Amino acid sequence: MYTTVNEDGVLNNYPTETKIQFAEYPAIWEQRQYVIQGVFATLLVATLVLVAFSAS
């Protein structure tokens, strides 16, 4: 940990900084999986909303 002391003698602790990691663009098969996940999530939410409306 990185520690500094101000003029009043108060310690300030700072964590060490990690290296920056850049994200990579997803591959085609990953993009297709994201689309399938989105479709299933949309169907789930739509079903829950319809059940909520029909129950009330």
All heavy atoms as a GROMACS GRO file, in nm:
protein
  446
    1MET      N    1   0.084  -0.118   0.000
    1MET     CA    2   0.000   0.000   0.000
    1MET      C    3   0.088   0.124   0.000
    1MET      O    4   0.197   0.124   0.055
    1MET     CB    5  -0.092   0.000   0.121
    1MET     CG    6  -0.202  -0.104   0.114
    1MET     SD    7  -0.326  -0.096   0.242
    1MET     CE    8  -0.387   0.066   0.229
    2TYR      N    9   0.036   0.227  -0.061
    2TYR     CA   10   0.105   0.354  -0.069
    2TYR      C   11   0.052   0.444   0.041
    2TYR      O   12  -0.067   0.463   0.056
    2TYR     CB   13   0.080   0.416  -0.207
    2TYR     CG   14   0.143   0.550  -0.225
    2TYR    CD1   15   0.282   0.562  -0.234
    2TYR    CD2   16   0.067   0.664  -0.234
    2TYR    CE1   17   0.341   0.686  -0.251
    2TYR    CE2   18   0.125   0.788  -0.252
    2TYR     CZ   19   0.262   0.798  -0.261
    2TYR     OH   20   0.320   0.919  -0.277
    3THR      N   21   0.142   0.497   0.124
    3THR     CA   22   0.101   0.578   0.238
    3THR      C   23   0.164   0.716   0.229
    3THR      O   24   0.283   0.730   0.200
    3THR     CB   25   0.145   0.512   0.370
    3THR    OG1   26   0.092   0.381   0.375
    3THR    CG2   27   0.094   0.589   0.490
    4THR      N   28   0.083   0.820   0.254
    4THR     CA   29   0.134   0.956   0.263
    4THR      C   30   0.096   1.013   0.398
    4THR      O   31   0.003   0.967   0.464
    4THR     CB   32   0.076   1.047   0.153
    4THR    OG1   33  -0.066   1.051   0.168
    4THR    CG2   34   0.112   0.996   0.015
    5VAL      N   35   0.169   1.114   0.439
    5VAL     CA   36   0.142   1.183   0.565
    5VAL      C   37   0.123   1.330   0.533
    5VAL      O   38   0.208   1.393   0.469
    5VAL     CB   39   0.259   1.164   0.665
    5VAL    CG1   40   0.230   1.235   0.796
    5VAL    CG2   41   0.288   1.017   0.687
    6ASN      N   42   0.010   1.389   0.577
    6ASN     CA   43  -0.012   1.531   0.551
    6ASN      C   44   0.056   1.614   0.661
    6ASN      O   45   0.122   1.561   0.750
    6ASN     CB   46  -0.161   1.563   0.536
    6ASN     CG   47  -0.238   1.545   0.664
    6ASN    OD1   48  -0.183   1.513   0.768
    6ASN    ND2   49  -0.369   1.566   0.656
    7GLU      N   50   0.038   1.745   0.655
    7GLU     CA   51   0.108   1.835   0.748
    7GLU      C   52   0.062   1.818   0.893
    7GLU      O   53   0.133   1.856   0.986
    7GLU     CB   54   0.094   1.981   0.704
    7GLU     CG   55  -0.049   2.033   0.695
    7GLU     CD   56  -0.114   2.002   0.562
    7GLU    OE1   57  -0.048   1.951   0.471
    7GLU    OE2   58  -0.235   2.030   0.552
    8ASP      N   59  -0.056   1.760   0.915
    8ASP     CA   60  -0.106   1.736   1.051
    8ASP      C   61  -0.064   1.601   1.106
    8ASP      O   62  -0.099   1.567   1.218
    8ASP     CB   63  -0.259   1.746   1.054
    8ASP     CG   64  -0.307   1.886   1.020
    8ASP    OD1   65  -0.235   1.983   1.052
    8ASP    OD2   66  -0.416   1.898   0.960
    9GLY      N   67   0.006   1.522   1.027
    9GLY     CA   68   0.049   1.390   1.071
    9GLY      C   69  -0.052   1.280   1.048
    9GLY      O   70  -0.038   1.170   1.100
   10VAL      N   71  -0.156   1.308   0.969
   10VAL     CA   72  -0.260   1.209   0.941
   10VAL      C   73  -0.214   1.122   0.825
   10VAL      O   74  -0.168   1.172   0.722
   10VAL     CB   75  -0.394   1.278   0.906
   10VAL    CG1   76  -0.500   1.175   0.870
   10VAL    CG2   77  -0.440   1.363   1.023
   11LEU      N   78  -0.225   0.990   0.843
   11LEU     CA   79  -0.186   0.896   0.738
   11LEU      C   80  -0.298   0.880   0.637
   11LEU      O   81  -0.415   0.868   0.674
   11LEU     CB   82  -0.152   0.760   0.798
   11LEU     CG   83  -0.029   0.752   0.887
   11LEU    CD1   84  -0.018   0.613   0.946
   11LEU    CD2   85   0.095   0.787   0.810
   12ASN      N   86  -0.263   0.879   0.512
   12ASN     CA   87  -0.356   0.851   0.404
   12ASN      C   88  -0.305   0.729   0.330
   12ASN      O   89  -0.193   0.730   0.276
   12ASN     CB   90  -0.368   0.969   0.307
   12ASN     CG   91  -0.439   1.086   0.370
   12ASN    OD1   92  -0.533   1.067   0.445
   12ASN    ND2   93  -0.393   1.206   0.341
   13ASN      N   94  -0.383   0.622   0.329
   13ASN     CA   95  -0.343   0.498   0.262
   13ASN      C   96  -0.412   0.488   0.127
   13ASN      O   97  -0.532   0.511   0.115
   13ASN     CB   98  -0.380   0.376   0.347
   13ASN     CG   99  -0.303   0.373   0.476
   13ASN    OD1  100  -0.186   0.408   0.480
   13ASN    ND2  101  -0.366   0.330   0.583
   14TYR      N  102  -0.336   0.451   0.027
   14TYR     CA  103  -0.388   0.434  -0.108
   14TYR      C  104  -0.351   0.295  -0.157
   14TYR      O  105  -0.239   0.250  -0.136
   14TYR     CB  106  -0.329   0.538  -0.204
   14TYR     CG  107  -0.360   0.680  -0.163
   14TYR    CD1  108  -0.265   0.757  -0.098
   14TYR    CD2  109  -0.484   0.735  -0.188
   14TYR    CE1  110  -0.292   0.886  -0.059
   14TYR    CE2  111  -0.512   0.865  -0.150
   14TYR     CZ  112  -0.416   0.940  -0.085
   14TYR     OH  113  -0.445   1.067  -0.048
   15PRO      N  114  -0.443   0.226  -0.225
   15PRO     CA  115  -0.409   0.094  -0.279
   15PRO      C  116  -0.317   0.108  -0.400
   15PRO      O  117  -0.314   0.212  -0.466
   15PRO     CB  118  -0.544   0.035  -0.319
   15PRO     CG  119  -0.628   0.154  -0.348
   15PRO     CD  120  -0.582   0.261  -0.252
   16THR      N  121  -0.244   0.002  -0.430
   16THR     CA  122  -0.160   0.005  -0.549
   16THR      C  123  -0.250  -0.003  -0.672
   16THR      O  124  -0.353  -0.070  -0.671
   16THR     CB  125  -0.062  -0.114  -0.549
   16THR    OG1  126  -0.137  -0.234  -0.537
   16THR    CG2  127   0.035  -0.104  -0.434
   17GLU      N  128  -0.210   0.066  -0.776
   17GLU     CA  129  -0.291   0.068  -0.898
   17GLU      C  130  -0.256  -0.052  -0.986
   17GLU      O  131  -0.140  -0.087  -1.002
   17GLU     CB  132  -0.267   0.197  -0.975
   17GLU     CG  133  -0.317   0.319  -0.901
   17GLU     CD  134  -0.302   0.446  -0.982
   17GLU    OE1  135  -0.277   0.436  -1.104
   17GLU    OE2  136  -0.318   0.553  -0.924
   18THR      N  137  -0.359  -0.113  -1.042
   18THR     CA  138  -0.338  -0.228  -1.130
   18THR      C  139  -0.311  -0.181  -1.272
   18THR      O  140  -0.340  -0.067  -1.308
   18THR     CB  141  -0.460  -0.320  -1.129
   18THR    OG1  142  -0.574  -0.245  -1.170
   18THR    CG2  143  -0.485  -0.376  -0.989
   19LYS      N  144  -0.256  -0.272  -1.352
   19LYS     CA  145  -0.231  -0.239  -1.491
   19LYS      C  146  -0.363  -0.230  -1.567
   19LYS      O  147  -0.458  -0.301  -1.537
   19LYS     CB  148  -0.145  -0.347  -1.556
   19LYS     CG  149  -0.002  -0.348  -1.509
   19LYS     CD  150   0.078  -0.450  -1.588
   19LYS     CE  151   0.222  -0.448  -1.545
   19LYS     NZ  152   0.301  -0.546  -1.623
   20ILE      N  153  -0.366  -0.144  -1.666
   20ILE     CA  154  -0.485  -0.128  -1.750
   20ILE      C  155  -0.494  -0.244  -1.847
   20ILE      O  156  -0.395  -0.278  -1.913
   20ILE     CB  157  -0.481   0.005  -1.826
   20ILE    CG1  158  -0.483   0.122  -1.729
   20ILE    CG2  159  -0.596   0.014  -1.925
   20ILE    CD1  160  -0.469   0.257  -1.796
   21GLN      N  161  -0.610  -0.306  -1.855
   21GLN     CA  162  -0.633  -0.413  -1.950
   21GLN      C  163  -0.743  -0.369  -2.047
   21GLN      O  164  -0.852  -0.335  -2.004
   21GLN     CB  165  -0.675  -0.541  -1.879
   21GLN     CG  166  -0.569  -0.595  -1.786
   21GLN     CD  167  -0.616  -0.722  -1.718
   21GLN    OE1  168  -0.729  -0.765  -1.735
   21GLN    NE2  169  -0.528  -0.782  -1.641
   22PHE      N  170  -0.711  -0.370  -2.173
   22PHE     CA  171  -0.806  -0.326  -2.273
   22PHE      C  172  -0.894  -0.443  -2.315
   22PHE      O  173  -0.847  -0.556  -2.329
   22PHE     CB  174  -0.734  -0.269  -2.394
   22PHE     CG  175  -0.657  -0.143  -2.362
   22PHE    CD1  176  -0.520  -0.147  -2.346
   22PHE    CD2  177  -0.723  -0.023  -2.345
   22PHE    CE1  178  -0.449  -0.033  -2.315
   22PHE    CE2  179  -0.653   0.092  -2.313
   22PHE     CZ  180  -0.515   0.087  -2.298
   23ALA      N  181  -1.022  -0.416  -2.335
   23ALA     CA  182  -1.116  -0.519  -2.377
   23ALA      C  183  -1.096  -0.550  -2.524
   23ALA      O  184  -1.059  -0.463  -2.604
   23ALA     CB  185  -1.259  -0.473  -2.353
   24GLU      N  186  -1.122  -0.675  -2.559
   24GLU     CA  187  -1.115  -0.716  -2.698
   24GLU      C  188  -1.256  -0.726  -2.755
   24GLU      O  189  -1.350  -0.757  -2.683
   24GLU     CB  190  -1.045  -0.851  -2.711
   24GLU     CG  191  -0.901  -0.848  -2.667
   24GLU     CD  192  -0.835  -0.984  -2.676
   24GLU    OE1  193  -0.900  -1.078  -2.728
   24GLU    OE2  194  -0.721  -0.996  -2.632
   25TYR      N  195  -1.269  -0.697  -2.883
   25TYR     CA  196  -1.399  -0.706  -2.947
   25TYR      C  197  -1.443  -0.852  -2.950
   25TYR      O  198  -1.364  -0.941  -2.981
   25TYR     CB  199  -1.390  -0.650  -3.090
   25TYR     CG  200  -1.524  -0.619  -3.150
   25TYR    CD1  201  -1.594  -0.506  -3.113
   25TYR    CD2  202  -1.581  -0.704  -3.243
   25TYR    CE1  203  -1.717  -0.477  -3.168
   25TYR    CE2  204  -1.704  -0.677  -3.299
   25TYR     CZ  205  -1.771  -0.562  -3.260
   25TYR     OH  206  -1.894  -0.535  -3.314
   26PRO      N  207  -1.570  -0.881  -2.915
   26PRO     CA  208  -1.614  -1.021  -2.910
   26PRO      C  209  -1.614  -1.086  -3.049
   26PRO      O  210  -1.642  -1.022  -3.150
   26PRO     CB  211  -1.755  -1.013  -2.853
   26PRO     CG  212  -1.799  -0.874  -2.875
   26PRO     CD  213  -1.676  -0.789  -2.876
   27ALA      N  214  -1.587  -1.215  -3.048
   27ALA     CA  215  -1.586  -1.292  -3.173
   27ALA      C  216  -1.729  -1.310  -3.223
   27ALA      O  217  -1.827  -1.282  -3.152
   27ALA     CB  218  -1.521  -1.428  -3.150
   28ILE      N  219  -1.743  -1.358  -3.345
   28ILE     CA  220  -1.875  -1.377  -3.406
   28ILE      C  221  -1.960  -1.472  -3.324
   28ILE      O  222  -2.079  -1.446  -3.299
   28ILE     CB  223  -1.860  -1.430  -3.550
   28ILE    CG1  224  -1.789  -1.327  -3.638
   28ILE    CG2  225  -1.994  -1.467  -3.609
   28ILE    CD1  226  -1.867  -1.200  -3.660
   29TRP      N  227  -1.903  -1.583  -3.277
   29TRP     CA  228  -1.982  -1.680  -3.200
   29TRP      C  229  -2.023  -1.622  -3.066
   29TRP      O  230  -2.131  -1.654  -3.015
   29TRP     CB  231  -1.907  -1.812  -3.184
   29TRP     CG  232  -1.777  -1.800  -3.108
   29TRP    CD1  233  -1.655  -1.771  -3.157
   29TRP    CD2  234  -1.761  -1.816  -2.968
   29TRP    NE1  235  -1.562  -1.767  -3.057
   29TRP    CE2  236  -1.625  -1.795  -2.939
   29TRP    CE3  237  -1.848  -1.846  -2.864
   29TRP    CZ2  238  -1.574  -1.803  -2.810
   29TRP    CZ3  239  -1.796  -1.854  -2.735
   29TRP    CH2  240  -1.661  -1.833  -2.710
   30GLU      N  241  -1.941  -1.533  -3.009
   30GLU     CA  242  -1.981  -1.468  -2.884
   30GLU      C  243  -2.095  -1.370  -2.907
   30GLU      O  244  -2.187  -1.358  -2.826
   30GLU     CB  245  -1.861  -1.395  -2.823
   30GLU     CG  246  -1.754  -1.485  -2.768
   30GLU     CD  247  -1.632  -1.411  -2.719
   30GLU    OE1  248  -1.592  -1.312  -2.785
   30GLU    OE2  249  -1.578  -1.451  -2.616
   31GLN      N  250  -2.090  -1.299  -3.020
   31GLN     CA  251  -2.197  -1.206  -3.053
   31GLN      C  252  -2.329  -1.279  -3.073
   31GLN      O  253  -2.434  -1.231  -3.030
   31GLN     CB  254  -2.161  -1.129  -3.180
   31GLN     CG  255  -2.044  -1.034  -3.164
   31GLN     CD  256  -2.007  -0.967  -3.294
   31GLN    OE1  257  -2.083  -0.967  -3.391
   31GLN    NE2  258  -1.888  -0.911  -3.299
   32ARG      N  259  -2.324  -1.396  -3.135
   32ARG     CA  260  -2.446  -1.476  -3.154
   32ARG      C  261  -2.501  -1.521  -3.021
   32ARG      O  262  -2.623  -1.523  -3.000
   32ARG     CB  263  -2.417  -1.595  -3.244
   32ARG     CG  264  -2.395  -1.555  -3.387
   32ARG     CD  265  -2.381  -1.675  -3.477
   32ARG     NE  266  -2.350  -1.631  -3.613
   32ARG     CZ  267  -2.259  -1.688  -3.690
   32ARG    NH1  268  -2.191  -1.792  -3.646
   32ARG    NH2  269  -2.236  -1.642  -3.810
   33GLN      N  270  -2.413  -1.559  -2.929
   33GLN     CA  271  -2.459  -1.600  -2.796
   33GLN      C  272  -2.527  -1.483  -2.723
   33GLN      O  273  -2.626  -1.502  -2.654
   33GLN     CB  274  -2.344  -1.653  -2.712
   33GLN     CG  275  -2.300  -1.792  -2.750
   33GLN     CD  276  -2.191  -1.845  -2.660
   33GLN    OE1  277  -2.125  -1.769  -2.590
   33GLN    NE2  278  -2.171  -1.975  -2.662
   34TYR      N  279  -2.472  -1.363  -2.740
   34TYR     CA  280  -2.533  -1.245  -2.678
   34TYR      C  281  -2.673  -1.219  -2.735
   34TYR      O  282  -2.765  -1.181  -2.662
   34TYR     CB  283  -2.445  -1.121  -2.695
   34TYR     CG  284  -2.313  -1.129  -2.624
   34TYR    CD1  285  -2.200  -1.068  -2.676
   34TYR    CD2  286  -2.299  -1.196  -2.503
   34TYR    CE1  287  -2.078  -1.074  -2.611
   34TYR    CE2  288  -2.177  -1.203  -2.437
   34TYR     CZ  289  -2.067  -1.142  -2.492
   34TYR     OH  290  -1.947  -1.148  -2.428
   35VAL      N  291  -2.689  -1.239  -2.865
   35VAL     CA  292  -2.820  -1.220  -2.928
   35VAL      C  293  -2.919  -1.322  -2.873
   35VAL      O  294  -3.034  -1.288  -2.840
   35VAL     CB  295  -2.808  -1.229  -3.082
   35VAL    CG1  296  -2.945  -1.237  -3.146
   35VAL    CG2  297  -2.730  -1.111  -3.136
   36ILE      N  298  -2.875  -1.448  -2.862
   36ILE     CA  299  -2.964  -1.553  -2.809
   36ILE      C  300  -3.001  -1.522  -2.664
   36ILE      O  301  -3.118  -1.536  -2.625
   36ILE     CB  302  -2.896  -1.690  -2.823
   36ILE    CG1  303  -2.885  -1.729  -2.971
   36ILE    CG2  304  -2.972  -1.797  -2.746
   36ILE    CD1  305  -2.799  -1.850  -2.997
   37GLN      N  306  -2.905  -1.478  -2.585
   37GLN     CA  307  -2.934  -1.439  -2.446
   37GLN      C  308  -3.035  -1.326  -2.442
   37GLN      O  309  -3.126  -1.325  -2.358
   37GLN     CB  310  -2.806  -1.393  -2.375
   37GLN     CG  311  -2.726  -1.503  -2.313
   37GLN     CD  312  -2.607  -1.447  -2.238
   37GLN    OE1  313  -2.550  -1.345  -2.276
   37GLN    NE2  314  -2.570  -1.513  -2.131
   38GLY      N  315  -3.021  -1.228  -2.530
   38GLY     CA  316  -3.113  -1.115  -2.534
   38GLY      C  317  -3.254  -1.158  -2.570
   38GLY      O  318  -3.352  -1.108  -2.513
   39VAL      N  319  -3.265  -1.252  -2.663
   39VAL     CA  320  -3.397  -1.301  -2.704
   39VAL      C  321  -3.464  -1.372  -2.587
   39VAL      O  322  -3.582  -1.348  -2.556
   39VAL     CB  323  -3.385  -1.394  -2.826
   39VAL    CG1  324  -3.514  -1.470  -2.852
   39VAL    CG2  325  -3.343  -1.314  -2.949
   40PHE      N  326  -3.391  -1.461  -2.520
   40PHE     CA  327  -3.449  -1.531  -2.406
   40PHE      C  328  -3.485  -1.436  -2.292
   40PHE      O  329  -3.589  -1.452  -2.228
   40PHE     CB  330  -3.355  -1.641  -2.356
   40PHE     CG  331  -3.355  -1.764  -2.441
   40PHE    CD1  332  -3.235  -1.817  -2.487
   40PHE    CD2  333  -3.472  -1.826  -2.477
   40PHE    CE1  334  -3.234  -1.931  -2.566
   40PHE    CE2  335  -3.474  -1.939  -2.557
   40PHE     CZ  336  -3.353  -1.991  -2.602
   41ALA      N  337  -3.401  -1.336  -2.266
   41ALA     CA  338  -3.432  -1.240  -2.161
   41ALA      C  339  -3.556  -1.159  -2.195
   41ALA      O  340  -3.641  -1.133  -2.109
   41ALA     CB  341  -3.312  -1.147  -2.139
   42THR      N  342  -3.570  -1.120  -2.321
   42THR     CA  343  -3.688  -1.046  -2.364
   42THR      C  344  -3.814  -1.130  -2.350
   42THR      O  345  -3.919  -1.081  -2.303
   42THR     CB  346  -3.671  -1.000  -2.510
   42THR    OG1  347  -3.552  -0.922  -2.519
   42THR    CG2  348  -3.789  -0.918  -2.556
   43LEU      N  349  -3.805  -1.257  -2.388
   43LEU     CA  350  -3.920  -1.346  -2.374
   43LEU      C  351  -3.957  -1.366  -2.227
   43LEU      O  352  -4.076  -1.368  -2.191
   43LEU     CB  353  -3.891  -1.481  -2.439
   43LEU     CG  354  -3.887  -1.482  -2.592
   43LEU    CD1  355  -3.842  -1.619  -2.641
   43LEU    CD2  356  -4.022  -1.445  -2.648
   44LEU      N  357  -3.858  -1.379  -2.141
   44LEU     CA  358  -3.884  -1.395  -1.999
   44LEU      C  359  -3.954  -1.273  -1.940
   44LEU      O  360  -4.055  -1.285  -1.870
   44LEU     CB  361  -3.754  -1.422  -1.924
   44LEU     CG  362  -3.766  -1.434  -1.772
   44LEU    CD1  363  -3.845  -1.558  -1.734
   44LEU    CD2  364  -3.630  -1.434  -1.708
   45VAL      N  365  -3.902  -1.155  -1.972
   45VAL     CA  366  -3.963  -1.032  -1.918
   45VAL      C  367  -4.103  -1.013  -1.974
   45VAL      O  368  -4.196  -0.975  -1.901
   45VAL     CB  369  -3.873  -0.911  -1.949
   45VAL    CG1  370  -3.943  -0.780  -1.915
   45VAL    CG2  371  -3.742  -0.922  -1.872
   46ALA      N  372  -4.122  -1.038  -2.102
   46ALA     CA  373  -4.255  -1.024  -2.161
   46ALA      C  374  -4.353  -1.120  -2.097
   46ALA      O  375  -4.469  -1.083  -2.069
   46ALA     CB  376  -4.248  -1.046  -2.311
   47THR      N  377  -4.310  -1.244  -2.072
   47THR     CA  378  -4.397  -1.342  -2.006
   47THR      C  379  -4.434  -1.297  -1.866
   47THR      O  380  -4.550  -1.306  -1.825
   47THR     CB  381  -4.328  -1.479  -2.001
   47THR    OG1  382  -4.295  -1.518  -2.135
   47THR    CG2  383  -4.417  -1.583  -1.939
   48LEU      N  384  -4.336  -1.247  -1.791
   48LEU     CA  385  -4.364  -1.201  -1.656
   48LEU      C  386  -4.460  -1.082  -1.654
   48LEU      O  387  -4.550  -1.075  -1.568
   48LEU     CB  388  -4.234  -1.162  -1.586
   48LEU     CG  389  -4.140  -1.278  -1.551
   48LEU    CD1  390  -4.008  -1.225  -1.496
   48LEU    CD2  391  -4.205  -1.370  -1.451
   49VAL      N  392  -4.445  -0.991  -1.750
   49VAL     CA  393  -4.536  -0.876  -1.757
   49VAL      C  394  -4.676  -0.924  -1.792
   49VAL      O  395  -4.774  -0.877  -1.733
   49VAL     CB  396  -4.483  -0.773  -1.859
   49VAL    CG1  397  -4.587  -0.668  -1.889
   49VAL    CG2  398  -4.356  -0.708  -1.808
   50LEU      N  399  -4.689  -1.015  -1.886
   50LEU     CA  400  -4.823  -1.065  -1.924
   50LEU      C  401  -4.888  -1.140  -1.807
   50LEU      O  402  -5.009  -1.126  -1.784
   50LEU     CB  403  -4.812  -1.156  -2.046
   50LEU     CG  404  -4.780  -1.085  -2.177
   50LEU    CD1  405  -4.758  -1.186  -2.289
   50LEU    CD2  406  -4.890  -0.989  -2.213
   51VAL      N  407  -4.811  -1.218  -1.733
   51VAL     CA  408  -4.867  -1.288  -1.618
   51VAL      C  409  -4.909  -1.188  -1.512
   51VAL      O  410  -5.015  -1.204  -1.449
   51VAL     CB  411  -4.763  -1.389  -1.560
   51VAL    CG1  412  -4.806  -1.441  -1.424
   51VAL    CG2  413  -4.744  -1.504  -1.658
   52ALA      N  414  -4.832  -1.083  -1.490
   52ALA     CA  415  -4.866  -0.982  -1.391
   52ALA      C  416  -4.996  -0.910  -1.429
   52ALA      O  417  -5.082  -0.884  -1.345
   52ALA     CB  418  -4.752  -0.882  -1.375
   53PHE      N  419  -5.011  -0.876  -1.559
   53PHE     CA  420  -5.133  -0.810  -1.604
   53PHE      C  421  -5.254  -0.902  -1.594
   53PHE      O  422  -5.364  -0.859  -1.558
   53PHE     CB  423  -5.119  -0.758  -1.746
   53PHE     CG  424  -5.047  -0.627  -1.755
   53PHE    CD1  425  -4.942  -0.610  -1.843
   53PHE    CD2  426  -5.085  -0.519  -1.677
   53PHE    CE1  427  -4.876  -0.488  -1.852
   53PHE    CE2  428  -5.020  -0.397  -1.686
   53PHE     CZ  429  -4.914  -0.383  -1.773
   54SER      N  430  -5.235  -1.029  -1.627
   54SER     CA  431  -5.348  -1.119  -1.622
   54SER      C  432  -5.387  -1.154  -1.477
   54SER      O  433  -5.503  -1.183  -1.450
   54SER     CB  434  -5.316  -1.247  -1.699
   54SER     OG  435  -5.212  -1.320  -1.635
   55ALA      N  436  -5.294  -1.148  -1.385
   55ALA     CA  437  -5.323  -1.179  -1.245
   55ALA      C  438  -5.391  -1.061  -1.176
   55ALA      O  439  -5.464  -1.080  -1.078
   55ALA     CB  440  -5.197  -1.215  -1.172
   56SER      N  441  -5.368  -0.941  -1.224
   56SER     CA  442  -5.428  -0.826  -1.156
   56SER      C  443  -5.565  -0.788  -1.209
   56SER      O  444  -5.624  -0.848  -1.288
   56SER     CB  445  -5.336  -0.704  -1.172
   56SER     OG  446  -5.325  -0.669  -1.306
   0.00000   0.00000   0.00000
